[in-house]
Amino acid sequence: MTGPDVHALLDRLLPAEQRRLWVAGEWRDAEGGDTFEVVDPADGQLLARVADGSVTDAVEALDAAVAAQAGWAATPPRERGEILRSAFELIGARADDLALLMSLEMGKAVAEAKGEVSYGNEFFRWFSEEAVRIHGRWMQAPAGGSRLLTIKKPVGPCFFVTPWNFPLAMGTRKIGPAIAAGCTMVVKPAHQTPLTMLALAGLLTEAGLPDGVLNVVPTTRAKEMSEALQGDDRLRKVSFTGSTGVGRTLVRQSADQLQRVSMELGGNAPFVVFEDADVDAAVDGAMVAKMRNMGEACTAANRFLVHSSVAEEFAEKLAARMGALTVGRGQDDGVDVGPLIEEKAVETVSQLVTDAVHDGARLLTGGSVPDGPGFFYPPTVLLGVPADSAINAEEIFGPVAPITTFETEDEAVARANDTEYGLASYVYTRDLSRTIRMAERLEYGMVGINTGLISNPAAPFGGVKASGFGREGGFEGIEEYLETTYVALPV
């Protein structure tokens, strides 16, 4: 697909009118008319220019959210749920266009982008149903003489910071429960991929979401914006998906105003294959856990810990599968693996692979950066990676599978837990007792047993340790946006 074709397609998917700020129910230019460039990662060329919001713009967006909060909180839960349901239907009807738009700005293959649209949209369906199931409780005081009543209320205006790797799903799983709970919000999408979020704002408006409930402010000045909004005592909640370093900063900034925070941060997911595992099934699971989104996922299998008795078989089969994948522009037919998000990402992944080979790892497939244009890196498998190699300690965020061997269950657990992170983990075994032991011993918020796919809108998504706190999705997800009031009733 040539440059002019890409721009013609983009004009159809997201008109220039919508490449601006969405504040108080209207598209508006940024202060001073500032814009920034969105680059096509498949060739490094300019894809679009988007309004570059200032601190003033962000505060005006918060003004709009605050002004809309009381009315939105008073809106019947059924109405809030029906708006989410309408948005779910609209997204489903326009899934192909949203997938193309996402592929253009982020790079993933269109088929995978369609999978994200479907997955992300399920958060709207799930929380449309949860809106009417916000419960309090009523009980008699143990000592008698009074009744205890609890009621749930929306937290209030929220600030959401979403990442570039899942431009739609990381937005819907924050926006969905906030709408269901009765909260208003300001959303700052990643500057690399703002287009999908802007399209989503348009669809929610079409679904009937009142002005000011959702405000979207793309910006290249994220630090200044977050400082200003978190310093405002009207903001009551912050939800962030991204790096642990930035997450720590946002948590510190929340302290002065004692804002509620949800943090979904970095990961270093172990993929553990025991000697009794079904190796073919483990390879199938590894392809899902590693290659989803070109490996650019916080839940991506980052370290493969494989029992020495099956390591060679597992590695050869995985290398054959990964080596057969087609790399190219995400919108082209037959492409399995698109580009990484930016040149720096390619440099980071390449250096980790180079260092691992220097440490003694054996390269089975991939391992070399192709000639440009674009930010591509081939699917790569490494066998015999030393446990202390840097690639086992850092989040790769690319299509690279480093395999390290182990001998005992205790060794596997110790290796798997030897990280500051604790988001996702994967285990392959046919031993039921071992399954239970691993689920209990692994220090992770999520454990996949004999599966490479753990994300599900009906399940609580989140981690422990340096991977953050709070949960998104499931019955737990809406609780992040609710406060509890206790009412004492003498009788």
ROKOL-936399 format. One record per residue (C-alpha): residue in one letter; x, y, z negated. Coordinates in steps of 0.2 Angstrom, whole numbers, plus 5000, padded with zeros to 4 digits. Each point is the difference from the previous one (the first is absolute). Example, Ala and Ser with C-alpha at 12.3 -4.5 7.8 and 13.67 -1.06 7.14 Angstrom:
REM residues 2
a506249784961s500650175003
END
This chain:
REM residues 491
m500050005000t500850165005g500050174991p498650095009d498949844998v500350004982h499550194998a498549975010l499549864989l500350104985d499050145006r498549885001l500349924984l500350154989p499650175009a501250154996e498650084989q500249854987r501950024999r499850134987l499650014981w498349944995v499450114985a498350044993g499249915015e500950095014w501549985011r501250154997d501750055004a501449994987e500550174992g501150095013g499549885014d501449884995t500149835008f501249855000e500449865012v499349835000v501349895010d499649845009p501149874992a500049895016d501150135010g500450144987q499050135011l498750134994l498349924998a499050154992r500150164990v499050004984a499650154988d501350014986g499150044984s500850124987v499850014981t498650135003d499149885012a500149864987v499350114986e498650055011a499749825003l499949974982d498950154998a498849915012a500149844991v499750084983a498550105007a499249845007q500449894984a498450034990g498849985014w500949845006a500049934983a498250034998t499649915017p499149844997p501249855001r498949925014e500350155011r501850004997g500049815005e499050035015i501250135007l501449884997r499049865009s499750125015a501850045001f500449815000e498849985015l500850155009i501749944998g499549825006a499350085015r501550105004a501349874994d500949995017d500350185001l500650014982a501249865004l500750095015l500250164991m500949914985s501149915013l500550165008e500550094984m500749854990g500649885013k499249844995a499349885013v498250045005a499449834994e500850024983a499250184999k498349935003g500349884986e500450154989v498450095005s499049854995y500949984984g500050184995n498150015005e499649874988f500450114986f498650125005r498849855001w500649934983f499950174991s498350045008e499449854990e500950054984a499350185000v498349934993r500949884987i500850134989h499649944983g500050064982r499449904985w498850004985m500249914984q499650004982a501350074988p500849854990a499550084984g498350055006g499250174999s500450065017r500249955018l501650025011l499750065018t501450025013i499850095016k501250015015k500450175008p501050045015v501850064996g499850155011p501150085014c501449885006f501650025010f500449865011v501749985009t500049865013p501549915009w500449995018n500049815002f498149974998p499250165005l498249954999a500049864987m501050104987g498850145001t498449905000r500549904984k500250174991i498650105008g498749864999p500049984981a500150194998i498450035010a499149854991a500550074983g499550185004c501750085002t500550135012m501850005007v501450085009v501049885011k501850035006p500449875014a501849965004h500750125013q500549865011t498349945002p498650134997l498949975015t499149844994m499550094984l499450155009a498949895011l499449914984a499550174993g498950035016l499249844998l499550024982t499350175004e499049925014a499449874987g499350144989l501350044987p499750174994d501250155003g501450014987v499949824994l501449955011n501450125005v501549955010v501650115000p501449935011t501750084995t501949995001r500150094983a499449854990k501150054984e499450174999m498249955003s500049864987e500850124987a498750135003l498549894999q500649904985g500350164991d498250055002d498949944985r498549985012l500849845007r499649854990k500749855010v501549965011s500249845010f501649975010t500649865011g501850015005s501849994993t500449974982g501150154999v498650125006g498849914988r501050044985t500150185005l498150015002v499749914983r501250134991q499050145009s498449934993a500550014982d499650194997q498249985006l499849824993q499449955017r499449825003v501249915012s500049855011m501749955007e500349875014l501950005002g501449905008g500249815000n501349875002a498849855003p500849824997f499449865012v500449844990v500049845010f500249844989e500649835005d498349935000a499250135011d499249975017v501450095010d499050035015a498650084990a501450104991v500650065017d498350055005g499850104984a501750085002m499550075017v498550084992a500950064984k501650065009m499450075017r498450094995n500250185006m501849955007g500549974981e499650184996a498849964986c500350014981t499349824999a501149935013a501149854995n501750084997r501049864993f499849815005l500549894986v500049825008h500549844991s501649945007s499349835006v498850095012a500950165004e500849955017e498349935006f499050154994a501350135007e500149915017k498150005002l499850184994a501450065012a499249915015r498350084996m500750184997g501249995014a498649965012l499050164996t499950145013v500750174995g499350165009r498850145000g498549964990q498850055013d500749885013d499249835003g500949854992v501050104988d500149924982v501350124992g499950195002p501350134995l500550054983i499450174994e501650105003e501849995004k500650014982a499049844997v500949915014e501750054993t499549944982v499449835006s501549985011q501350044986l499149884988v500249865013t501850055004d500549994982a499149834997v501049935014h501650074993d499549924984g500049835008a498249985007r499749915016l499050095013l498849885009t499050135011g500050185003g501250124991s500450135013v499250165004p499350015018d500450145012g498850154999p498850085001g499049984985f500349944982f500149815003y500849864990p499849815004p499349874989t501549934990v500349854990l501549984988l500549834991g501149984986v499950184993p500950024984a498950034985d500950174996s499950065018a499350185002i498649935011n499349904985a499950164989e499350135012e498350015008i500449965019f498550075008g500449925016p499849835009v501449924991a499949834991p501549974988i500149824993t500849964984t500049824993f499749944982e500049834991t498850014985e498350074996d500850104986e501350075012a498650055012v499050094987a501650094994r500550065017a498250055005n499850114984d501850075002t499350175006e499350164993y498549975012g498449904997l498750025013a499849845011s500749835000y499849835009v500249824995y499949845011t499849844990r498849855000d500249984981l498550064991s500950014983r501450105008t498750125008i499450044983r501750024993m500550125014a498550104999e500350034981r501950025001l500150125015e500150184995y498950075014g498350085001m499549885015v500549825003g499649915016i500049814999n500249915016t499550155010g500950155008l498550114999i499450074983s499250175004n498149994999p498850154996a499149894987a501649974990p501050124989f501550065009g501550074990g501649964991v501050014984k501750074995a500750125013s498649955012g498850114991f498449984991g498150015003r499049895012e499250045017g498649895006g499049874991f498850044985e501550084992g500250135014i498650114996e500550014981e501550115006y498750145004l498949994985e500150064982t499149934985t498950104989y499449924983v498350064993a499649974982l498149984997p499449994982v498349904998
END
